[in-house]
Structure formats: structure tokens, C-alpha cells
Amino acid sequence: MCRDGEARAGALPCGSGVVCDPDVSFLVLPIRRTSRRSAGRLARGATAATVGLWLALLAGHAGTLWWPLDLFAHFRVQYAVLFLVCCAILLHLRSWRVLAAAAVGAVVSAATVVVQTGASQRAVAASGERFRLVTYNAHRDNRSWASIADFLERSGADAVVLLEVSGAHVREIARRMPSSPHVYAPFAASHYHAALLSRWPIRDAHLLELTPGGSRALRARIAAHGRDIVIVGVHLHWPIGGRNAALRNAELARLAALAHSEPGPLLIGGDFNITPWSVHFQRTLGAASLEDCARGRGWLPTWPAFFPLLGIRIDHCLASAHWRVLDVRTGPSLGSDHYATVNDLEMR
């Protein structure tokens, strides 16, 4: 420690009457070197992260070129948050050029997020008859069927699309749901497909092959509030691998064609294995003239329930122009890797 006009044994004069402690001065230079090295590593890490985030963001916009690129489209919320973290680090380090790149990345990512999730749509009161569609990928290894049935019964759903359930699962759930006595579960006890439970009579129902070698959708026509409503329950292909991604995209195209062939009120709900930011999803909405019910109603991740920080919305409800969306929210996971979706609508 240096004191003006004082010295102790072993101290060295520093000039101007100041005496320096050699034990302290011995440590100053290594500490400064260590601090500079740490700052350099931090700057390099933040720079690399900024470059990586920009590459991921751009790759997501090129999803039509190669199936792995489309996977990068799904994490726009996470990109925006990570860009902001990089901005904070680079601001502290005064790395202005890289900070500018990170800031632009944050703005671009946040803008696409706000378009989809921003509070442009508020829950509104129904002026007519409300219709509530609940979708839920229950996961085939789930054992919480009693809890699932209790939630669905309490939800007040007019119709429920269940995915990854067997005949035994549906029977257990239906037994606990007296409010939804009409059931369509078109599969053998050992198979896992979609099932429909309805408060209203089911006029007709069948399985629909979306594309050769692809998944099958459940199509049902129910009579509710004096109108016929078509509900399609889907579980599209998991898009890992070129073949699976191509099948999922073909299934989306088939859904768009199906929407054009339905003249009356239509709802398509289930696990699409795609987020709203994918170009393939946006093309489907445009080609089918369907509304994404959750658009503008906040960040509503539906998967994976076990790791919310990576949450993305891959479970959707799409509505024809006959509907006005009142509200959308997520329900509990109840042992699944998905959250349920609760969609409130009314007919125009």
C-alpha cells in the first residue's frame, strides 16, 4: 500500500514522496494481464455467438432449399434473447462494431417474434355461441390418464382432439368425461392415432390419408349450435431427415387442398411438428386461406414441456374464415412432452 511520506521496511520509493509496497506492486501487473485476457476471451466469445446467431437466423429463412435449414426457423424467440445477451456483453466491453451487428440481429429477431406473438389480439367476449376446441398430444407412454380426463372434463370443451392414444386410453378418458359422450377412435387397441371426443353428435367420421406413406388425419363432421362443423385432427411427420421433412410438407399441402374443398366451418387442430416461422407453415396458411388462431396472442410454446427454455409452438389450431377467434391459451402437460391447447371461437 502506498502512503504519502511514509515508508516501512522493504518498501521502495515511488517518487514524489510516495512509497510503494513491493508485495502489492508485484501483483498489479499479473492481475491486469489476467483481466485483459478474460476480457479478450469474453469479446471473442460474444463475437462468435453473434456470428453464429446471424447464420442461424439467415438459415431459417432458407428452409425451402434444404430440410436442415428449416429447423433453424423455429427458435426466433431464443435468438432474440441471445442477441440481447450478446449486446449487453459487447456494450460492457465497448466493442462497438460487433455490438451494432448484435443489435441489428436482436431487432430483426424481435420483429419477427412480435408479428407472431405480440399482443395485437386480445381475448374478446363472445357475441354468439362459443365453441371450444382442445387439442392434446398425450404421449403414448403417459400414465396420467385420470388427470388428463379430469382436465378435459373441467375445460368445458365442445370437442377434443387427442393424439398418441390407444383404444384403452380413450375408453379410460371417455369413462371420466360424461360431458363428451360422442367418441370416434378409429384404431385397434395396440395402435396410436388421433381420437375425437365431442359434446355434440358426430354425424360422420373417417380417417384420411394425407399423402402416400404419410400420416393419416381424422376428419369428423359434428352438429353443433344448429350448424355442421368439420374438425380435422392431425399429427404430422417429425421433420428430421429428408424423407420425413418431405412427407410433412406434403401433408401440409394436402391440408391446404382439403381446406379449399370444405365449404362450411372448418377447424384443423393437432401436432403439426412445425412452428409459425417456417416458410412451409406460412405457405400453407396462404394457400388454404386459414387463420392461425394463436397468432398475436403471446408466446405460447407447446413443446417440449420438460425444457421450457427451448419452448416452441408446434401444436396449432387453424380456422376457416367462418370463425372469429376469441382466445387461445395453453393447458397443462400432465405427464406429456406437450402442453394442451385451448381454443375459443365463435361462428361469424
N, C-alpha and C positions, 0 to 999 in steps of 0.2 A: 504494500500500500504506500502511495506517495504522499508525503506531507511537506508542506512548505516550511523550510527552515529546520526540519528535524531529520535526524539520521540515527540508525541503530547499527549494531554490529553486523557487518557483512553487506550493508546497504551501499549502493553505488550512486554517485551524484548524477542527476539528470540535467543539470543546468538550470540557470535562473533561480537558484536557491531551492530547487525541488529535489528530493531524494527518493529514489525508486527502490522498491523491494525486489531483489533478483528472483525470489521464488515466484512472485506474481508475473513479472515480465517474461519469465521463462515459459509461462502457459499461454500468454496472449496470442502469439503467432500461431501455434497449433490450433487453438480454438477458432481463430479467424479462418485458417485454411479448411478446417472441418466444416465450418458454417458455409463457406463458399462452395465446397464440394457437394454438400447437401442441397444447396440452392440450385446448383447446376444439374444434379440428378433430378430434382423436382421439376425444373424447367424442361429438361429433355422428356421426362415422363408426360408432362402436360401437353407438350408439343406432339408427341407420338399419339397420345389419346385424341387430340384434336384432329389430326390427320386420319386416324382410324375411324373416328365418328363420321367425318365427312365422306370417307369411302363407303361406309355402311349406309349412310343416308342416300347417296347417289345410287348405290347398287339397288336399293329398294325401289327406285323409280324406273329401273330397267328390268323389272320382273318378267316381262314378256320375252326377253332374249334367252334366258336360261333359268331353269327352275330354282337353283340355289339363290339367285339374286332376289327372287320374290320373297324369300324368307326374311331378308333384311328390311322389308317394308313394314313388318309387324310391330316394331319396337320404337315407334316415334316418341312416345312419352318418355321412355328411358333415355333416348338420345337427347331430348331437350334437357332433362335433368343433368345428365353427364356433361353436356356442353356448358351448362351453368357452373358446375363444379370446376371445370377447366378455366372458365372465366375468372372465378374467384382466385384460383391459384396464380394465374398469369397476371392478374391485377396486382396481387401482392408482390410478385417478382418483377413487376414493371416490364413485362415482355410484351410491348405494345403491338407489334405486328401479328404475333400469334394470337394475342388477345382479340384483335379485330376479327380474325378468322373464326375463332371460337364464338364470338358474339353474333356474327352473322349466322353461324350454324345453329345457335340457340334460337334466334329469331325465326329462321326458316322452319326448324323442327316445331317450335311452339305454334307457329301459324297453322301448320297442317293439323296439329293436335286440337287447336281451338275450333277450327272449322268443324271437326267431327264431334268434339266433346263439350265445346263452350256452351254456356247457359243461354243459348238462343231460343230454346224451347222450354217452357215451364209447364209443370203439371197444371191442367185446367179441369174445371168441373164439367161433368157430362151434362149435356142438354137433352140427350135422348137415352136410349138403352145402352148401358155399358156392357162390353164384352171383354172378359179377361182370359188371356191365353198364357199358360205357364208351360215353359219348356225346361227339361231337366235331363242331362246326361248323368244317369245314376252310377255308372261304372259297374261293370259286371261282377267285380269282386266285393262289392259293397255288402255289408251285413246289417245295415241300419234301416231295414225296410219299415219297421214300425214307426220310426221317427220320420221317415220320408212320407209315409201315408198321413201321419198327423199334420205335418207341414202342409201338404197338398190339400187336405180337408179344410184346414184353417184358412188357406189362401183365398177361398171363395172363387176358385177357378171355374169358368164355364167349360173350358176344355184344357186337357193336359197332354202334352206330347212327352212321352218317356222314351229314353234311349238306353241301350245296353242293358236291357232287362229280359229275363226269361219268362216263360209262361207261369212258372211257380211264383216269381217275383210279382207279376201283375196280379195274380189271384190274391196274394197276400195284401197288396196295396188296395185292390178293389174291395176286399172284405172290410177294410177300415175306412172306406170312403163312400158312405151311403148317399152323399150329395151328388155323386157321379156314377149312376147305375149303368150307364151305357159304355160298353168296353169293346174295343177292337184290338185284338192281339194276334196277328196272323203268323204264328210260327210254332214250331214244335218246342217241347219243353226244354230241349238242350240247346236251342238256338237263341241268339241275341239279336233283336231287331228293334224297331220302333213299335210303340203301342200308344193307343189313344184312349183316354178316359174322358167321358163327356157328361155334363149335366143335362144336355139336350139329346133328343133321339138322333141316332145315326141312320140316315136314310140309305146310304150305300157306302162301301169302303173296299179298297183293294190295294195291293202292293203294285208299285210302278217301277219298272226297271229304267233307271235314268240313262244308262249307257251300257253297251255290251261289256261285260266284265267289271262293271262298276257297282255302286251301291244301289239298293232299292229304297224308294221312298214310300211312305204311307200316304195315301190320298183318301180322304173321307169327306162326305157331304153331310152336314148336320142341319137340323131345322131349329133355328133359334130366333126368338123375337119375331116370328112370322116370316122369316127370310131363310133362304138356303145359303149356307156358308161352306165354302170349300177350305179344308185345312190340310196342308201337306207337311208331314213330319219327315225331316231329313237328317242323315248322318253321313256327310260326305267324306271322301277318302282323305286320309292323313297324307299331306303332300311331301313326304320325304322319299326321294328317288324320282327319277324322270317319269317312270310309268305311273306311279301314284299321283304325281302332280298333274300329269296329263289327264288322268281319269277324273280328278277333282274338277279341273277346268271344264271338261266335257260335261260333267254333271251340272255345273253352274249354267252352262249354255242350254242344257235341256230344261232346267228350271225356268230360264227366261222364255223358252218356247212354250212351256206349259202355262206360264202366266198369261201369254197372249191368247191361249186357247180357252181360258176361263172367262166367261162374260160377266160373272157375278162376283160378289165379295170373296176375296182370297187372302189367306194368311199362310205364309211358309215359315215354319219355325224349326229350330233344332241346332245341331252342331255342324257348322259349315267348315270348320278347320281352316278358316281364313279371317283376316281382320279387315276392317273398313278401309285401311290404307292400301291394300293390294289393288293393283290396276285391274286384276281379274274380277274382283268384287265390284269395283266401280263400273266396269263394263256391263256386268250382269244387271245392276240396278238400272243403268241407262237403257239397255236393250229391252228389259222387261217392264219398264215404267213402274217399278216398285219403290216403295219408301222404306228406308232403314229406320225402323221405329225408334231406335236408341240414338239416332243422330241428334246432336245438340243437347243431349240430356246428361252431360257429365261423363267422367271417366268411369266406365262400368266393366272392369275386367271380369271375365268369367272363367279363366283358366290361366295358370294352374293354381288351384285353391291352396296347395301346400307351400307355395312360394310367391306371395303377393307382390314382391318387388319386381318380378318378371311378368306381372299380370297383363294379359291381352284379352281382347274381346273377340272370341271365335264362335260364340253362341248368339244367334240372331233371330229376330222376328221381322219378316218382310211383309209389307201390306200393300194391297192394290189401292187404286185411287178411290175405292168405295169407302175407305176408312179414314177417320180422324184419330190421330194418336193422342191420348190423354196423358199417359205417364208410362215410364219404364223404370224398373229397378231390378236389382239382383236379390235373390234369396240366399239361404244358407247352402253350404256344401254338403253337410250331413253325411260325411264319410266318402264323398266322391272327390275327384280331382277337378270337378266343375262346380260352379255356382249355378243355381237355378235362375231363370229369367222370368219376370212377372210383367206382362204387357197389357196395359189397359187401353181399350179403343172403343169408339162408337161409330156406327154407320152414318154416313153423311145423308 
